[in-house]
Amino acid sequence: MNSHTDTIAMTDEPEKAVTGDDNPLEPSYSLDVKDVIDTFLHKILDIEDCAKEHITSSVTSYNDNARKLKADAEKHVTSLKQEKDETARVLTVKLLRKTIREIERHNRASPFTTLERSLFISLLSVFDKFIGDLVAVLYSKNPNLYNNINKEISLSEVLKYESMNDLRQVFLDKEIETLRRKGYIDQFKDLEGKFSIKLTKFDEWPAFIELSQRRNLFTHCDGIVSKQYLDICREVGYKIKDEVEVGYQLEIGEKYLFQSCMLVAYVGTMLGHTLWRKTLEDELEKADAHLSSIVFDYLHMEHWSNAISISKFSQNLPKISTDEMERIFSVNHAIALCSINKKKEAKAILDKKDWSATTYDFKLAYSILTGDYSEAEKVMCKIGRQGELITELSYHDWPLFREFRDSKEFYRGYEKVYGYKYSSKLSEIAETKKSDVEETAEPKH
């Protein structure tokens, strides 16, 4: 720091804290990259769950109310025609007027559309939060990234902070806030510059930008198409339908909402893992294990499209930690393809590698995914009670065995290996797991 200047720039490498701390590079962010990605993905799953449960129930409730209002109106009209007592007629008129007002409100209501739009807007809010958290954890784990922040601050402002850590955090917070305020095109360009890596060369980029522009329309102008929306979509190569022009009102709809959830999860996962691997090269093995766990979870939930898209990304990575992990990526991809009856495509993925010299665990996977259940039974017996990757719980839990578990070969092989029936162990596992089910407190009114 030069006492003759009145500003200090964050392009200078920080060596000591303002107070002379001996450990200025102590991380201020406690999470790992995988925690940030997992939180992001689970929030998207929450949005999907809300959509599945509450949009459907709101439609049902709306239609139930419509039938009730029709019945009430018919009852009051009939009563008014038949009622002779004047006092009773006055009461009926009052009820009929109330029903008419309720019908008018009902006809103008659209709770399911409001839910759709709210969840769609929330989806991109989750992504915005994720971007900030991702940048924060990467800077925390690699303090050299602070050299990319090119901002100035007055000396008097610097002296307000007790340590260089505090000062750097202020700069980073401002940097993240600036980043979040940008549109995604500029945001990704900014990230490309900071991390010296290309981030937009993927097929779904135009669709991602379109949904971000659609979010802006629903946030600010009720989904009415603007010239800006059309210009930006065309600029990135998004194909716009012929009827969509300035003044046209877009919709969300169930299909578009769930496609958007899948796309945002995909883009966030790719972005997180690309920057993770670029920034923290010594964590490659950890990153690979996490990416595999993401696909594994999607397979468990039977989200086949998500599993396939992330599997394709994982297999096209420039560097994978081990041959074993490469094979795990291939197996998981094949599981997802087989689950949607694309068995030829699955076999093509598997046959890119030689499985003859691999462990029995991988040979079992290959046999199952290529439909050779007789061979799979033999390999189960060769693996025995414990393989290198496969344990007894794996036969109960892994998506690899999802269809194989329904075969006579599986039941025979399991009983040969463990000496008891599969169903008896399954009951034992269920008894253990049921105590792990969590509940939440009832909302206060």
C-alpha positions as CSV (number, residue, x, y, z in Angstrom):
1,M,0.0,0.0,0.0
2,N,1.4,3.4,-1.0
3,S,0.6,6.1,1.6
4,H,0.9,8.8,-1.1
5,T,-2.0,7.5,-3.2
6,D,-5.7,7.9,-2.2
7,T,-7.1,4.8,-3.8
8,I,-6.2,1.1,-3.7
9,A,-7.0,-1.4,-6.5
10,M,-7.9,-5.1,-6.1
11,T,-5.8,-6.0,-9.0
12,D,-2.8,-5.9,-6.6
13,E,-2.1,-9.3,-5.1
14,P,-3.0,-9.2,-1.4
15,E,-0.1,-10.4,0.8
16,K,-1.0,-9.0,4.2
17,A,-4.1,-7.9,5.9
18,V,-4.6,-4.3,6.6
19,T,-3.8,-4.9,10.3
20,G,-0.9,-7.1,9.4
21,D,-2.6,-10.5,10.0
22,D,-0.4,-13.5,9.5
23,N,-3.1,-15.5,7.8
24,P,-4.9,-13.2,5.4
25,L,-6.0,-16.1,3.1
26,E,-8.2,-17.9,5.6
27,P,-11.4,-18.9,3.8
28,S,-14.5,-17.1,4.9
29,Y,-16.9,-19.5,3.1
30,S,-17.6,-22.8,4.9
31,L,-19.4,-24.7,2.1
32,D,-17.9,-26.9,-0.6
33,V,-18.8,-26.5,-4.3
34,K,-20.7,-29.7,-4.1
35,D,-22.9,-28.3,-1.3
36,V,-23.7,-25.2,-3.4
37,I,-24.7,-27.3,-6.4
38,D,-26.7,-29.8,-4.3
39,T,-28.7,-27.0,-2.6
40,F,-29.4,-25.5,-6.0
41,L,-30.7,-28.8,-7.4
42,H,-32.8,-29.6,-4.4
43,K,-34.5,-26.2,-4.7
44,I,-35.4,-27.0,-8.3
45,L,-36.8,-30.3,-7.2
46,D,-38.9,-28.4,-4.6
47,I,-40.3,-26.3,-7.4
48,E,-41.1,-29.4,-9.4
49,D,-42.8,-31.0,-6.4
50,C,-44.9,-27.9,-5.8
51,A,-45.9,-27.8,-9.4
52,K,-47.0,-31.4,-9.4
53,E,-49.0,-31.2,-6.2
54,H,-50.4,-27.7,-6.0
55,I,-51.1,-26.7,-9.6
56,T,-53.1,-29.9,-10.1
57,S,-55.0,-29.4,-6.8
58,S,-55.7,-25.8,-7.7
59,V,-57.3,-26.9,-11.0
60,T,-59.4,-29.5,-9.2
61,S,-60.4,-27.0,-6.6
62,Y,-61.3,-24.4,-9.3
63,N,-63.5,-26.9,-11.1
64,D,-65.2,-28.1,-7.9
65,N,-66.0,-24.5,-7.1
66,A,-67.4,-24.0,-10.6
67,R,-69.8,-26.9,-10.1
68,K,-70.8,-25.6,-6.7
69,L,-71.6,-22.1,-8.0
70,K,-73.7,-23.5,-10.9
71,A,-75.6,-25.7,-8.4
72,D,-76.1,-22.7,-6.0
73,A,-77.3,-20.4,-8.8
74,E,-79.7,-23.0,-10.1
75,K,-81.1,-23.7,-6.6
76,H,-81.6,-20.0,-5.8
77,V,-83.3,-19.3,-9.2
78,T,-85.7,-22.2,-8.7
79,S,-86.4,-21.2,-5.1
80,L,-87.1,-17.6,-6.3
81,K,-89.6,-18.9,-8.8
82,Q,-91.4,-21.1,-6.4
83,E,-91.2,-19.2,-3.1
84,K,-94.4,-17.2,-2.2
85,D,-93.4,-15.9,1.2
86,E,-92.0,-12.4,0.8
87,T,-89.5,-12.6,3.6
88,A,-88.1,-15.9,2.2
89,R,-87.9,-14.3,-1.3
90,V,-85.8,-11.4,0.1
91,L,-83.4,-13.9,1.7
92,T,-83.2,-15.9,-1.6
93,V,-82.5,-12.7,-3.6
94,K,-79.7,-11.9,-1.2
95,L,-78.2,-15.4,-1.6
96,L,-78.5,-15.2,-5.4
97,R,-76.7,-11.8,-5.6
98,K,-73.9,-13.3,-3.4
99,T,-73.7,-16.3,-5.8
100,I,-73.6,-14.0,-8.8
101,R,-70.7,-12.0,-7.3
102,E,-68.9,-15.2,-6.5
103,I,-69.4,-16.4,-10.1
104,E,-67.9,-13.1,-11.4
105,R,-64.9,-13.5,-9.1
106,H,-64.5,-17.1,-10.1
107,N,-64.6,-16.4,-13.8
108,R,-61.8,-13.8,-13.4
109,A,-59.7,-16.0,-11.2
110,S,-56.8,-18.2,-12.4
111,P,-55.0,-19.6,-9.4
112,F,-53.3,-22.3,-11.4
113,T,-51.8,-19.8,-13.8
114,T,-50.6,-17.6,-10.9
115,L,-48.9,-20.7,-9.4
116,E,-47.3,-21.6,-12.7
117,R,-45.9,-18.1,-13.2
118,S,-44.8,-17.7,-9.6
119,L,-42.9,-21.0,-9.7
120,F,-41.4,-20.2,-13.1
121,I,-40.1,-16.8,-11.8
122,S,-38.8,-18.6,-8.6
123,L,-36.9,-21.0,-10.8
124,L,-34.7,-18.2,-12.2
125,S,-34.4,-16.6,-8.8
126,V,-32.9,-19.9,-7.6
127,F,-30.4,-19.8,-10.4
128,D,-29.5,-16.2,-9.6
129,K,-28.8,-17.2,-6.0
130,F,-26.8,-20.2,-7.2
131,I,-24.5,-18.0,-9.3
132,G,-23.6,-15.8,-6.4
133,D,-23.0,-18.7,-4.0
134,L,-20.9,-20.5,-6.6
135,V,-18.7,-17.5,-7.2
136,A,-18.3,-16.9,-3.5
137,V,-17.2,-20.5,-2.7
138,L,-14.8,-20.6,-5.6
139,Y,-13.1,-17.3,-4.6
140,S,-13.0,-18.6,-1.0
141,K,-11.2,-21.8,-2.0
142,N,-8.9,-20.1,-4.5
143,P,-8.0,-16.6,-3.2
144,N,-5.9,-15.9,-6.3
145,L,-9.2,-15.3,-8.1
146,Y,-9.4,-11.9,-6.2
147,N,-6.7,-10.7,-8.7
148,N,-9.4,-10.7,-11.3
149,I,-11.5,-8.0,-9.4
150,N,-10.6,-4.7,-11.0
151,K,-12.1,-2.1,-8.7
152,E,-10.9,0.8,-6.7
153,I,-11.6,2.0,-3.2
154,S,-10.6,5.1,-1.3
155,L,-7.9,4.9,1.4
156,S,-10.3,6.2,4.0
157,E,-12.7,3.4,3.2
158,V,-9.9,0.8,3.4
159,L,-9.0,2.0,6.9
160,K,-12.5,1.1,8.1
161,Y,-11.8,-2.6,7.9
162,E,-9.8,-4.6,10.4
163,S,-8.3,-7.2,8.0
164,M,-7.6,-7.9,4.4
165,N,-10.2,-10.7,4.6
166,D,-12.9,-8.2,5.5
167,L,-11.9,-5.9,2.7
168,R,-11.8,-8.7,0.1
169,Q,-15.2,-9.8,1.2
170,V,-16.6,-6.3,0.6
171,F,-15.1,-6.3,-2.9
172,L,-16.5,-9.8,-3.6
173,D,-20.0,-9.0,-2.4
174,K,-20.1,-6.0,-4.7
175,E,-18.7,-8.1,-7.6
176,I,-21.4,-10.7,-7.0
177,E,-24.2,-8.1,-6.7
178,T,-23.0,-6.5,-10.0
179,L,-22.9,-9.9,-11.7
180,R,-26.4,-10.8,-10.5
181,R,-27.9,-7.6,-12.0
182,K,-26.7,-8.4,-15.5
183,G,-28.7,-10.4,-18.0
184,Y,-27.5,-14.0,-18.5
185,I,-25.7,-13.2,-21.8
186,D,-23.5,-10.5,-20.1
187,Q,-23.3,-12.6,-17.0
188,F,-21.8,-15.6,-18.8
189,K,-19.5,-13.3,-20.8
190,D,-18.3,-11.9,-17.5
191,L,-17.7,-15.3,-16.0
192,E,-15.9,-16.4,-19.2
193,G,-13.5,-13.4,-18.7
194,K,-13.0,-14.0,-15.0
195,F,-12.3,-17.7,-15.3
196,S,-10.7,-17.8,-18.8
197,I,-13.0,-20.5,-20.2
198,K,-15.8,-20.7,-22.7
199,L,-19.2,-21.3,-21.1
200,T,-21.9,-20.9,-23.8
201,K,-20.9,-23.4,-26.4
202,F,-23.7,-25.9,-25.7
203,D,-26.8,-26.7,-27.8
204,E,-29.3,-25.6,-25.1
205,W,-27.9,-22.1,-24.8
206,P,-30.6,-20.4,-27.0
207,A,-33.4,-22.1,-25.0
208,F,-31.8,-21.0,-21.8
209,I,-31.6,-17.4,-22.9
210,E,-35.2,-17.6,-24.2
211,L,-36.5,-18.7,-20.8
212,S,-34.6,-16.0,-19.1
213,Q,-36.2,-13.4,-21.4
214,R,-39.6,-15.0,-20.8
215,R,-39.0,-14.6,-17.1
216,N,-38.4,-10.9,-17.6
217,L,-41.7,-10.6,-19.5
218,F,-43.7,-12.3,-16.8
219,T,-42.0,-10.3,-14.1
220,H,-42.6,-6.9,-15.7
221,C,-45.4,-7.1,-18.3
222,D,-47.7,-10.1,-17.8
223,G,-45.9,-12.1,-20.5
224,I,-46.6,-9.7,-23.3
225,V,-43.9,-10.1,-26.0
226,S,-41.6,-7.1,-26.5
227,K,-39.2,-6.2,-29.3
228,Q,-36.3,-6.8,-26.9
229,Y,-37.5,-10.3,-26.3
230,L,-37.7,-11.0,-30.0
231,D,-34.3,-9.4,-30.8
232,I,-32.4,-11.2,-28.0
233,C,-33.9,-14.6,-28.9
234,R,-33.0,-14.2,-32.5
235,E,-29.6,-12.9,-31.6
236,V,-28.8,-16.2,-29.8
237,G,-30.4,-18.4,-32.5
238,Y,-33.6,-19.3,-30.7
239,K,-36.3,-20.4,-33.2
240,I,-39.4,-18.3,-32.5
241,K,-42.9,-19.5,-33.6
242,D,-44.5,-17.6,-36.4
243,E,-47.4,-16.3,-34.3
244,V,-45.1,-14.9,-31.6
245,E,-44.7,-11.1,-32.4
246,V,-44.8,-7.9,-30.4
247,G,-47.9,-7.8,-28.3
248,Y,-48.5,-11.6,-28.3
249,Q,-49.1,-13.0,-24.8
250,L,-46.9,-15.9,-23.9
251,E,-48.0,-18.7,-21.5
252,I,-46.1,-21.1,-19.3
253,G,-48.0,-24.3,-19.1
254,E,-47.1,-27.6,-17.4
255,K,-44.8,-28.9,-20.2
256,Y,-42.8,-25.7,-20.5
257,L,-42.4,-25.3,-16.7
258,F,-41.0,-28.8,-16.3
259,Q,-38.8,-28.5,-19.3
260,S,-37.5,-25.2,-17.8
261,C,-36.7,-26.9,-14.5
262,M,-34.7,-29.6,-16.3
263,L,-32.9,-27.0,-18.4
264,V,-32.0,-24.7,-15.5
265,A,-30.7,-27.7,-13.5
266,Y,-28.7,-28.9,-16.4
267,V,-27.1,-25.4,-17.1
268,G,-26.4,-24.9,-13.4
269,T,-24.8,-28.3,-13.0
270,M,-22.6,-27.8,-16.1
271,L,-21.6,-24.3,-15.0
272,G,-20.8,-25.4,-11.5
273,H,-18.7,-28.3,-12.5
274,T,-16.9,-26.5,-15.3
275,L,-15.8,-23.7,-13.0
276,W,-15.1,-26.1,-10.2
277,R,-12.7,-28.2,-12.4
278,K,-11.1,-25.1,-13.9
279,T,-10.5,-23.3,-10.5
280,L,-9.7,-26.2,-8.2
281,E,-7.8,-28.7,-10.3
282,D,-6.7,-30.7,-7.3
283,E,-10.4,-31.6,-6.6
284,L,-11.0,-33.4,-9.8
285,E,-11.6,-36.8,-8.1
286,K,-14.1,-35.1,-5.7
287,A,-15.8,-33.4,-8.6
288,D,-16.2,-36.6,-10.5
289,A,-17.6,-38.4,-7.5
290,H,-20.2,-35.6,-7.0
291,L,-21.2,-35.6,-10.7
292,S,-21.7,-39.3,-10.5
293,S,-23.9,-38.9,-7.4
294,I,-26.1,-36.3,-9.2
295,V,-26.8,-38.8,-12.0
296,F,-27.3,-41.6,-9.4
297,D,-29.9,-39.5,-7.6
298,Y,-31.7,-38.7,-10.9
299,L,-31.8,-42.4,-11.7
300,H,-33.3,-43.1,-8.3
301,M,-36.0,-40.5,-8.9
302,E,-36.6,-41.9,-12.4
303,H,-35.8,-38.5,-13.9
304,W,-34.4,-40.1,-17.0
305,S,-34.0,-37.0,-19.1
306,N,-32.0,-35.2,-16.4
307,A,-29.8,-38.3,-16.0
308,I,-29.2,-38.6,-19.7
309,S,-28.3,-34.9,-20.2
310,I,-25.8,-34.9,-17.2
311,S,-24.4,-38.2,-18.3
312,K,-23.6,-36.8,-21.8
313,F,-21.9,-33.8,-20.2
314,S,-19.9,-36.0,-17.9
315,Q,-18.7,-38.2,-20.7
316,N,-17.6,-35.2,-22.8
317,L,-15.4,-33.7,-20.0
318,P,-11.9,-32.9,-21.1
319,K,-10.5,-34.8,-18.1
320,I,-11.9,-37.5,-15.9
321,S,-10.0,-38.7,-12.8
322,T,-9.9,-42.4,-13.3
323,D,-10.9,-45.1,-15.8
324,E,-13.2,-46.5,-13.1
325,M,-15.1,-43.2,-13.0
326,E,-15.3,-43.1,-16.8
327,R,-16.9,-46.5,-16.7
328,I,-19.3,-45.4,-13.9
329,F,-20.4,-42.5,-16.1
330,S,-21.0,-44.9,-19.0
331,V,-23.0,-47.4,-16.9
332,N,-25.2,-44.6,-15.5
333,H,-25.8,-43.2,-18.9
334,A,-26.8,-46.7,-20.2
335,I,-29.1,-47.3,-17.2
336,A,-31.1,-44.1,-18.1
337,L,-31.3,-45.1,-21.8
338,C,-32.4,-48.6,-21.0
339,S,-35.1,-47.2,-18.8
340,I,-36.7,-45.4,-21.7
341,N,-36.3,-48.4,-24.0
342,K,-33.3,-47.2,-25.9
343,K,-31.4,-50.4,-25.3
344,K,-29.5,-50.2,-28.7
345,E,-28.2,-46.7,-27.8
346,A,-27.3,-48.0,-24.3
347,K,-25.3,-50.9,-25.8
348,A,-23.5,-48.5,-28.2
349,I,-22.4,-46.4,-25.2
350,L,-21.1,-49.4,-23.4
351,D,-19.4,-50.9,-26.4
352,K,-17.1,-47.9,-26.7
353,K,-15.1,-49.6,-24.0
354,D,-13.7,-53.1,-23.5
355,W,-15.3,-54.7,-20.4
356,S,-13.6,-58.1,-20.6
357,A,-10.7,-57.1,-18.4
358,T,-12.7,-55.2,-15.8
359,T,-13.8,-56.2,-12.3
360,Y,-16.8,-58.5,-11.9
361,D,-18.8,-55.5,-10.7
362,F,-18.6,-53.9,-14.1
363,K,-19.1,-57.2,-15.9
364,L,-22.3,-57.6,-13.9
365,A,-23.4,-54.2,-15.0
366,Y,-22.7,-54.9,-18.6
367,S,-24.6,-58.2,-18.5
368,I,-27.6,-56.6,-17.0
369,L,-27.7,-53.6,-19.3
370,T,-27.3,-55.8,-22.4
371,G,-30.1,-58.1,-21.3
372,D,-28.0,-61.2,-20.6
373,Y,-29.6,-62.1,-17.3
374,S,-28.3,-65.7,-17.3
375,E,-24.7,-64.4,-17.4
376,A,-25.6,-61.8,-14.7
377,E,-26.7,-64.5,-12.3
378,K,-23.4,-66.3,-12.8
379,V,-21.5,-63.1,-12.2
380,M,-23.5,-62.4,-9.0
381,C,-22.2,-65.7,-7.7
382,K,-18.6,-64.9,-8.7
383,I,-18.8,-61.6,-6.9
384,G,-20.1,-63.2,-3.7
385,R,-21.2,-61.3,-0.7
386,Q,-19.0,-58.3,-1.3
387,G,-17.6,-56.9,-4.5
388,E,-15.3,-54.0,-5.1
389,L,-18.2,-51.7,-5.7
390,I,-21.3,-53.8,-5.0
391,T,-22.5,-54.8,-1.5
392,E,-25.7,-56.5,-0.5
393,L,-27.4,-53.1,0.0
394,S,-26.5,-52.3,-3.6
395,Y,-28.9,-55.0,-4.9
396,H,-31.7,-53.4,-2.9
397,D,-30.8,-49.7,-3.7
398,W,-28.9,-49.3,-6.9
399,P,-30.9,-48.2,-10.1
400,L,-28.7,-50.7,-12.0
401,F,-30.8,-53.5,-10.6
402,R,-34.2,-51.8,-11.1
403,E,-35.5,-54.2,-13.9
404,F,-33.2,-57.1,-13.1
405,R,-34.7,-57.3,-9.6
406,D,-38.0,-58.6,-11.2
407,S,-36.3,-61.6,-12.8
408,K,-36.0,-65.2,-11.6
409,E,-32.3,-65.0,-12.3
410,F,-31.9,-62.2,-9.8
411,Y,-33.9,-64.0,-7.0
412,R,-31.9,-67.3,-7.6
413,G,-28.6,-65.5,-7.6
414,Y,-29.3,-63.5,-4.5
415,E,-30.4,-66.5,-2.5
416,K,-27.3,-68.5,-3.7
417,V,-25.0,-65.7,-2.5
418,Y,-26.6,-64.7,0.8
419,G,-28.4,-67.9,1.8
420,Y,-31.8,-66.3,2.3
421,K,-34.5,-64.8,0.2
422,Y,-34.4,-61.2,-1.2
423,S,-37.8,-60.4,0.3
424,S,-36.7,-61.1,3.9
425,K,-33.8,-58.7,3.7
426,L,-36.0,-56.1,2.1
427,S,-38.4,-56.2,5.0
428,E,-35.5,-55.7,7.4
429,I,-34.3,-52.6,5.5
430,A,-37.8,-51.2,5.4
431,E,-38.1,-51.5,9.2
432,T,-34.8,-49.6,9.6
433,K,-35.7,-46.9,7.1
434,K,-39.1,-46.0,8.3
435,S,-37.7,-44.4,11.5
436,D,-35.7,-42.0,9.3
437,V,-38.7,-40.4,7.7
438,E,-38.8,-36.7,8.7
439,E,-41.7,-34.5,9.5
440,T,-42.0,-30.7,9.8
441,A,-43.9,-28.5,12.2
442,E,-47.4,-27.5,11.4
443,P,-47.7,-23.9,10.1
444,K,-48.8,-21.3,12.7
445,H,-52.0,-19.4,12.0
